[in-house]
Amino acid sequence: MLKEFMTAKRVVRDLLKARGARRAVAEHVRTNPTTAPRSIQIAVYFADDAVNLYQLRQWYAPLAELAKTWPVTIISRSPAAAVQLWKESPVPVEYLRSVASLEQFVDQQDLRIIFYVNQNARNFQMFRYGRVWHVFINHGESDKMYMTTNQFKAYDYSFIAGDAARERLGRVLWNYNLDERTLAIGRPQADHFTGELPYTPDSRTTVLYAPTWEGDRPAAAYGSIVTHGVTLVERLLATGSHRVVYRPHPRSGVLSPSYKRANQAIIAAIARANATDPEAKHIYDNGPELSWQLSAPDIAITDISAMIYDRLATGKPIIVTRPQNSEAEVDAGGYLGDAEWLTSRQASDIVGIVERVQHSEDARQKLNWWVKRYFGDTTPGRATERFHEAVGTLMGRWEAEAAAHGTEAAEPAGSSQPK
C-alpha cells in the first residue's frame, strides 16, 4: 500500500509539473516573436525531458560559436525541457510538441543539418524528412556499449572524436562505411572548459569525483557511489590536504534507493567537512554547466562514462573505478585496457593511490598517448576548427545534392505536403 501511495504521489506531482510547464510555454509563446521563415539552417533536435538536458548542455558553447557562422536553433519536444532551455540556452529554442507543428516548422525553414545528441525513439519523427542531413553528434565520447550501437546507421553522418571512435565502430558495425559517414572533430567542448572557480587554488590537492548513475541493467551497472564513493570521499575529506569536488550524475538514485542514500551521505559528509574546516571549500556540484570541473582539479576519479573522455581531453590524471558488478560490460580494447583502475577494495587506500597516479611519470606518458589516439590534435581551438570544418563539408554536400536534383531540392527541407 505504501508503494502504491508513493507511486500515486509521484504521478500527481509529475502531472502538476507538466501543467505548470505547459502554462509557462503558453506564456512564452504569447510574449515572444516567432522564428522568421527561412532563417534557420541548423537545428539540434532534442525530444527528451528536462532530466536529460545534461546531454545537450555540453554543446551550448560549441553551438553558440557555430551560430556566428550558420543560424542554429534547438528544437524541443518537451514543455519542461523547453522552459528550462529558454532560461539557459545561448541559441534560440523552438518548442514543437506535435508532429504537425514539427512539420510546419521544417516546411517553413531552410534546414540543412539536424544534430542529435542521443538515441531517443522520437528521433524517428524527425528522420522522416529527407532533404536534410541527419547527424549524430552524441553527448560524449566513451568506450561504453552505447558508442557502438547499430543505431549509428540511422543517421546520414556521425561526428566522432577521433581514431579510437572510428576503430571502435569498425570492430562492431557490419556494412558501415566509416570513411564516408563519419567525420572526426575531436572534442570541441574542451575549448570551453573554463570558468570562474568556486575556490582559490592553494596547496591542497583538488580531486574531482564524478560518478555516473546506477544504470538500468546489469550490463550498464557502472555507478560507484555505493561500492566506492562513500569510502573514498570520507578518506579524502579526512586528510586536511585534499579538496573534494563531488559531481554525481543527475540521475543518481532514480532507480536504486540504496544508491540514492549513498549519494545523500556523500553530500552530507561534504557539508560536515566544510562546517569543520571552512577553508577547505569542498564542493558538491550539481549545476548545469560542466567546464572548470574537468580542467581545474589536479586529479579526477570517475566511473566508466563519458566523463572519462571529457577529462582525457584535458590531458590531466584520471583514476577509473572498476565496476563491482561482474556483468557490467567493460571494453578493454581502448583506453580502459590501460587505465589506472580503482577497485572497491582499494577505495580505503585512495589517498595513497591519488598521490601515486598524480606524480607518476609512467602514468603521464600513457595518458598523453591515449589523448592523441582519442582526440588527435588537442591544441586549444583546434577541435572547434575541426567542428566548423565538418559542418562546412556537409553544407557543401547539401548544396551539391540540391544542385544535382534541380529546383525541387530547393523546396523547404523535408516538406511532405503537396503544394
C-alpha positions as CSV (number, residue, x, y, z in Angstrom):
1,M,0.0,0.0,0.0
2,L,2.9,2.4,0.8
3,K,4.5,1.7,-2.5
4,E,1.2,2.3,-4.4
5,F,0.7,5.6,-2.4
6,M,4.2,6.8,-3.3
7,T,3.6,5.9,-6.9
8,A,0.3,7.9,-6.9
9,K,2.0,10.8,-5.2
10,R,4.7,10.8,-7.9
11,V,2.2,10.7,-10.7
12,V,0.3,13.6,-9.2
13,R,3.5,15.6,-8.7
14,D,4.5,14.9,-12.3
15,L,1.1,16.0,-13.6
16,L,1.3,19.2,-11.7
17,K,4.8,19.9,-13.0
18,A,3.6,19.2,-16.6
19,R,0.7,21.5,-16.2
20,G,2.9,24.3,-14.9
21,A,5.3,23.7,-17.8
22,R,2.5,24.0,-20.3
23,R,1.4,27.2,-18.8
24,A,4.9,28.6,-18.9
25,V,5.2,27.5,-22.6
26,A,1.9,29.2,-23.5
27,E,3.1,32.4,-21.8
28,H,6.5,32.4,-23.5
29,V,4.9,31.8,-26.9
30,R,2.4,34.6,-26.3
31,T,5.0,37.1,-25.4
32,N,7.9,36.3,-27.7
33,P,8.1,36.7,-31.5
34,T,8.0,33.6,-33.7
35,T,11.0,32.5,-35.7
36,A,11.3,34.2,-39.1
37,P,10.7,31.9,-42.0
38,R,13.8,30.6,-43.9
39,S,16.1,31.9,-41.1
40,I,17.4,28.6,-39.7
41,Q,19.9,26.3,-41.4
42,I,21.0,24.0,-38.5
43,A,18.8,22.6,-35.8
44,V,19.5,20.4,-32.8
45,Y,16.7,18.0,-32.2
46,F,16.0,17.2,-28.5
47,A,13.0,15.0,-27.8
48,D,13.8,14.2,-24.2
49,D,12.5,15.6,-20.9
50,A,14.4,18.2,-18.8
51,V,16.1,15.4,-16.7
52,N,18.3,14.6,-19.7
53,L,19.3,18.2,-20.6
54,Y,22.8,17.4,-19.4
55,Q,23.2,15.7,-22.8
56,L,22.6,19.0,-24.5
57,R,24.2,21.4,-22.1
58,Q,27.7,20.3,-23.0
59,W,27.1,21.5,-26.6
60,Y,25.9,25.0,-25.6
61,A,29.3,26.7,-26.0
62,P,30.2,25.0,-29.3
63,L,26.7,25.7,-30.7
64,A,27.0,29.4,-29.7
65,E,30.3,29.6,-31.6
66,L,28.9,27.8,-34.6
67,A,25.9,30.2,-34.7
68,K,28.3,33.0,-35.5
69,T,28.6,31.4,-39.0
70,W,25.3,29.5,-39.5
71,P,21.9,30.1,-37.9
72,V,21.3,27.5,-35.2
73,T,18.2,26.6,-33.1
74,I,17.3,23.9,-30.7
75,I,14.0,22.0,-31.3
76,S,12.5,20.8,-28.0
77,R,9.6,18.4,-27.9
78,S,9.0,18.5,-24.1
79,P,7.4,21.5,-22.4
80,A,9.5,21.2,-19.3
81,A,12.7,21.0,-21.3
82,A,11.7,23.9,-23.4
83,V,11.0,26.1,-20.4
84,Q,14.5,25.3,-19.0
85,L,16.1,25.8,-22.3
86,W,14.6,29.2,-22.7
87,K,16.3,30.1,-19.5
88,E,19.8,28.9,-20.2
89,S,20.4,28.1,-23.9
90,P,22.7,30.5,-25.8
91,V,21.0,29.8,-29.1
92,P,17.2,30.2,-29.9
93,V,14.9,27.4,-28.8
94,E,11.7,26.3,-30.7
95,Y,9.1,24.3,-28.8
96,L,7.3,21.9,-31.2
97,R,5.1,19.5,-29.2
98,S,3.1,17.9,-32.0
99,V,4.2,16.2,-35.3
100,A,2.1,18.8,-37.1
101,S,4.0,21.7,-35.5
102,L,7.3,20.0,-36.3
103,E,6.2,19.5,-39.9
104,Q,5.2,23.1,-40.2
105,F,8.5,24.4,-38.8
106,V,10.5,22.2,-41.1
107,D,8.4,23.3,-44.1
108,Q,9.0,27.0,-43.3
109,Q,12.7,26.9,-42.6
110,D,15.9,26.5,-44.7
111,L,17.1,23.4,-42.7
112,R,20.1,21.7,-44.0
113,I,21.6,19.9,-41.0
114,I,19.8,18.3,-38.0
115,F,22.0,17.4,-35.0
116,Y,21.1,14.7,-32.5
117,V,22.7,14.2,-29.1
118,N,21.0,11.0,-28.1
119,Q,19.1,7.9,-29.4
120,N,15.6,8.9,-28.2
121,A,13.0,6.8,-30.0
122,R,11.2,10.0,-31.1
123,N,14.2,10.9,-33.2
124,F,12.4,8.9,-35.9
125,Q,9.7,11.5,-36.1
126,M,12.4,13.8,-37.4
127,F,14.1,11.2,-39.6
128,R,11.1,11.3,-42.0
129,Y,12.5,14.4,-43.6
130,G,14.8,13.5,-46.4
131,R,16.3,16.8,-47.7
132,V,18.4,17.5,-44.7
133,W,21.5,15.8,-43.3
134,H,20.7,13.9,-40.1
135,V,23.9,14.0,-38.0
136,F,24.6,12.2,-34.7
137,I,26.9,14.3,-32.5
138,N,26.3,12.3,-29.3
139,H,26.6,13.6,-25.8
140,G,30.1,12.4,-25.1
141,E,32.9,10.1,-26.1
142,S,33.4,6.8,-24.3
143,D,34.0,3.0,-24.7
144,K,30.6,2.1,-23.4
145,M,28.4,-0.2,-25.5
146,Y,26.2,2.8,-26.3
147,M,29.0,4.1,-28.5
148,T,28.8,1.1,-30.9
149,T,25.0,0.7,-31.2
150,N,23.7,-0.2,-34.6
151,Q,21.6,3.0,-34.4
152,F,24.5,4.9,-35.8
153,K,23.3,3.6,-39.2
154,A,20.1,5.6,-38.8
155,Y,22.0,8.8,-39.4
156,D,23.4,10.2,-42.6
157,Y,26.6,11.1,-40.8
158,S,28.2,11.0,-37.3
159,F,30.6,13.4,-35.8
160,I,33.1,11.4,-33.8
161,A,36.1,12.3,-31.6
162,G,39.0,10.6,-33.4
163,D,40.8,7.4,-34.3
164,A,39.6,5.4,-31.3
165,A,36.0,6.0,-32.1
166,R,36.4,5.1,-35.7
167,E,38.2,1.8,-34.9
168,R,35.6,1.0,-32.2
169,L,32.7,1.4,-34.7
170,G,34.7,-0.6,-37.3
171,R,35.0,-3.6,-34.9
172,V,31.3,-3.8,-34.2
173,L,29.2,-2.5,-37.1
174,W,28.7,-4.5,-40.2
175,N,28.5,-2.9,-43.7
176,Y,29.1,0.6,-42.3
177,N,31.1,2.9,-44.4
178,L,33.3,4.7,-41.8
179,D,35.2,6.8,-44.3
180,E,32.0,8.2,-45.9
181,R,29.7,8.5,-42.9
182,T,32.0,9.7,-40.0
183,L,33.8,12.9,-39.6
184,A,36.4,13.3,-36.8
185,I,36.2,16.6,-34.9
186,G,38.0,15.9,-31.6
187,R,36.2,17.3,-28.5
188,P,35.2,21.0,-29.2
189,Q,33.7,21.2,-25.7
190,A,37.3,21.1,-24.4
191,D,38.0,24.5,-25.9
192,H,35.4,25.9,-23.4
193,F,36.5,24.1,-20.2
194,T,37.0,27.4,-18.4
195,G,35.0,29.5,-15.9
196,E,35.3,31.1,-12.6
197,L,36.5,28.7,-9.9
198,P,34.4,28.5,-6.7
199,Y,37.6,28.1,-4.7
200,T,41.0,29.7,-4.6
201,P,43.8,27.2,-5.6
202,D,46.2,26.5,-2.8
203,S,48.4,23.8,-1.5
204,R,45.6,21.3,-1.3
205,T,45.2,18.6,-4.0
206,T,41.9,19.1,-5.6
207,V,40.2,15.8,-6.5
208,L,37.1,15.6,-8.8
209,Y,34.9,12.6,-8.0
210,A,32.3,12.4,-10.8
211,P,30.4,9.1,-10.7
212,T,27.7,8.0,-13.1
213,W,24.2,6.8,-12.1
214,E,23.4,3.2,-11.1
215,G,22.3,2.1,-14.6
216,D,19.1,0.4,-15.7
217,R,20.5,-3.1,-16.3
218,P,23.5,-5.2,-15.1
219,A,25.5,-4.7,-18.3
220,A,25.4,-0.9,-17.7
221,A,25.9,-1.0,-13.9
222,Y,28.9,1.3,-13.9
223,G,28.0,3.5,-10.9
224,S,30.4,3.5,-8.0
225,I,28.7,5.7,-5.4
226,V,27.7,2.7,-3.2
227,T,30.7,0.5,-3.8
228,H,33.5,3.1,-3.8
229,G,32.2,6.6,-3.3
230,V,31.2,6.9,0.3
231,T,34.5,5.4,1.4
232,L,36.8,7.2,-0.9
233,V,35.2,10.6,-0.2
234,E,35.4,10.1,3.5
235,R,39.1,9.2,3.3
236,L,39.9,12.3,1.2
237,L,37.8,14.6,3.4
238,A,39.7,13.4,6.5
239,T,43.2,14.3,5.3
240,G,43.1,18.1,5.6
241,S,45.3,18.3,2.5
242,H,42.7,17.4,-0.2
243,R,39.7,19.3,-1.7
244,V,36.9,17.2,-3.0
245,V,34.7,18.3,-5.9
246,Y,31.8,15.9,-6.0
247,R,29.7,16.0,-9.2
248,P,27.3,13.0,-9.4
249,H,25.3,12.1,-12.4
250,P,21.9,14.0,-12.3
251,R,20.1,10.7,-12.4
252,S,21.9,9.2,-9.4
253,G,19.4,7.2,-7.3
254,V,16.4,7.4,-9.6
255,L,16.1,3.6,-9.6
256,S,18.0,2.4,-6.6
257,P,17.1,3.6,-3.0
258,S,20.5,2.5,-1.7
259,Y,22.3,4.4,-4.4
260,K,20.2,7.5,-3.5
261,R,21.0,7.1,0.2
262,A,24.7,6.8,-0.6
263,N,24.6,9.9,-2.7
264,Q,22.9,11.8,0.1
265,A,25.5,10.5,2.6
266,I,28.4,11.9,0.5
267,I,26.6,15.3,0.2
268,A,26.1,15.4,3.9
269,A,29.7,14.4,4.6
270,I,30.9,17.3,2.4
271,A,28.7,19.7,4.3
272,R,30.1,18.5,7.7
273,A,33.7,18.8,6.4
274,N,33.1,22.3,5.3
275,A,31.5,23.2,8.6
276,T,34.5,21.8,10.4
277,D,37.1,23.4,8.1
278,P,35.6,26.3,6.1
279,E,39.0,26.9,4.4
280,A,38.8,23.6,2.6
281,K,35.9,24.6,0.4
282,H,34.9,21.1,-0.6
283,I,32.2,21.3,-3.3
284,Y,29.0,19.4,-4.1
285,D,28.4,20.4,-7.6
286,N,25.0,19.8,-9.2
287,G,25.0,22.8,-11.5
288,P,24.0,22.7,-15.2
289,E,27.4,23.8,-16.6
290,L,30.4,21.5,-17.0
291,S,33.6,23.3,-17.7
292,W,36.1,24.1,-14.9
293,Q,35.2,20.9,-13.1
294,L,37.1,19.0,-15.8
295,S,40.1,21.2,-16.3
296,A,40.9,22.6,-12.8
297,P,41.2,19.6,-10.5
298,D,44.6,18.1,-10.1
299,I,43.2,14.6,-10.5
300,A,39.8,13.0,-11.4
301,I,38.1,9.9,-10.2
302,T,35.3,8.8,-12.4
303,D,33.2,5.7,-13.5
304,I,33.0,4.3,-16.9
305,S,31.2,7.1,-18.6
306,A,31.7,10.0,-21.0
307,M,33.3,11.9,-18.1
308,I,36.4,9.8,-18.5
309,Y,36.9,11.1,-22.1
310,D,35.9,14.7,-21.3
311,R,38.6,14.6,-18.7
312,L,41.0,12.8,-21.0
313,A,40.7,15.7,-23.5
314,T,42.4,17.9,-20.8
315,G,45.4,15.6,-20.6
316,K,45.3,15.6,-16.8
317,P,45.4,12.5,-14.5
318,I,42.4,10.1,-14.2
319,I,41.5,7.2,-12.0
320,V,38.7,4.9,-13.2
321,T,36.5,2.9,-10.8
322,R,36.2,-0.8,-11.7
323,P,32.5,-1.9,-11.6
324,Q,31.8,-4.3,-8.9
325,N,29.0,-6.0,-10.8
326,S,30.7,-8.7,-12.9
327,E,28.0,-8.3,-15.6
328,A,28.9,-4.7,-16.4
329,E,30.4,-4.6,-19.9
330,V,34.0,-3.2,-20.0
331,D,35.6,-2.6,-23.4
332,A,39.3,-3.2,-22.6
333,G,40.3,-2.6,-26.3
334,G,40.7,1.1,-25.8
335,Y,41.9,3.4,-23.0
336,L,40.1,1.3,-20.4
337,G,42.6,-1.5,-21.1
338,D,45.4,0.8,-19.9
339,A,43.6,2.9,-17.3
340,E,44.5,3.5,-13.7
341,W,41.8,1.3,-12.1
342,L,40.3,1.5,-8.6
343,T,38.5,-1.5,-7.2
344,S,36.0,-1.2,-4.4
345,R,38.5,-2.9,-2.1
346,Q,41.1,-0.2,-2.9
347,A,38.7,2.7,-2.1
348,S,40.0,2.8,1.5
349,D,43.6,3.4,0.1
350,I,42.5,6.2,-2.1
351,V,44.9,8.8,-0.6
352,G,48.0,6.9,-1.5
353,I,46.6,5.9,-4.9
354,V,45.9,9.6,-5.7
355,E,49.4,10.5,-4.7
356,R,51.0,7.8,-6.9
357,V,48.9,8.5,-10.0
358,Q,49.2,12.3,-9.8
359,H,53.1,12.2,-9.8
360,S,53.8,9.1,-11.9
361,E,55.8,9.8,-15.0
362,D,54.8,6.4,-16.5
363,A,51.1,7.3,-15.9
364,R,51.6,10.7,-17.6
365,Q,53.2,9.2,-20.7
366,K,50.5,6.6,-21.1
367,L,47.9,9.3,-20.7
368,N,49.4,11.5,-23.4
369,W,49.4,8.7,-25.8
370,W,45.7,8.0,-25.3
371,V,44.8,11.6,-25.5
372,K,46.2,11.8,-29.1
373,R,44.5,8.5,-30.0
374,Y,41.1,9.6,-28.9
375,F,41.1,13.3,-29.8
376,G,44.0,14.0,-32.2
377,D,45.4,17.5,-32.0
378,T,44.2,19.0,-28.7
379,T,45.9,22.4,-29.3
380,P,43.4,24.9,-27.9
381,G,40.9,26.0,-30.6
382,R,41.8,23.2,-33.0
383,A,38.7,21.0,-32.1
384,T,36.5,24.0,-32.7
385,E,38.1,24.5,-36.1
386,R,37.5,20.8,-37.0
387,F,33.9,21.0,-35.9
388,H,33.3,24.0,-38.2
389,E,35.2,22.3,-41.0
390,A,32.9,19.2,-40.7
391,V,29.8,21.4,-40.8
392,G,31.2,23.3,-43.8
393,T,31.8,20.0,-45.5
394,L,28.2,18.9,-45.0
395,M,26.9,22.3,-46.1
396,G,28.9,21.9,-49.3
397,R,27.5,18.4,-49.8
398,W,23.9,19.6,-49.2
399,E,24.4,22.3,-51.8
400,A,25.8,19.8,-54.3
401,E,22.8,17.5,-53.7
402,A,20.4,20.4,-54.2
403,A,22.1,21.3,-57.4
404,A,22.1,17.7,-58.6
405,H,18.4,17.3,-58.0
406,G,17.4,20.6,-59.6
407,T,14.9,23.1,-58.4
408,E,12.9,20.5,-56.3
409,A,15.7,20.2,-53.8
410,A,15.4,23.9,-53.1
411,E,11.9,23.4,-51.7
412,P,11.5,23.7,-47.9
413,A,13.6,20.9,-46.4
414,G,11.6,17.8,-45.5
415,S,8.3,19.1,-46.8
416,S,5.9,16.2,-47.3
417,Q,2.8,18.2,-48.2
418,P,1.7,18.8,-51.8
419,K,1.9,22.4,-53.0
